[in-house]
């Protein structure tokens, strides 16, 4: 039972990390597009 709880906790942590990474990727994409349209790239 302890193993199952540990696995579930790890899954929750991975989902939280995934959400943070997705946020960063979206922000980077937006910044890249902004710079592209302003002619900075």
N, C-alpha and C positions, 0 to 999 in steps of 0.2 A: 504494500500500500504506500509506503514512503517513496518508493521508486516512482510510482504513478504521479504522486503529488509533485515530486521534483521535476518530472518531465512536463507536467502541466505548467509549473512555474516558469520553466525554461521557454515554453511556447509563448506564454504571456510576454516575457521579456523580449523575445524575438519579434513579436507583433508590434510592441512599442517601438523597438529600434527601427523596424521597417517603416512605420509611420513617420518617424523623424527623418529617415533617409529620403522618403518620398517628398517630404516638404522641402528639403534642401535641393533636390533635383528639380523640382518645379520652379523654385526661386532662381536657380542657376539658369534654367531654360529661359525664363522671363528676362533675366538680365542680359543674356546673350542676344536674344531677339531685340531688346531695346537698343543695345550697342550696335547691332547690325543695321537697324533702320536709321540710326543716327550717323552711320558711316564711320563708326569708331573701330570697326573690325576689318 
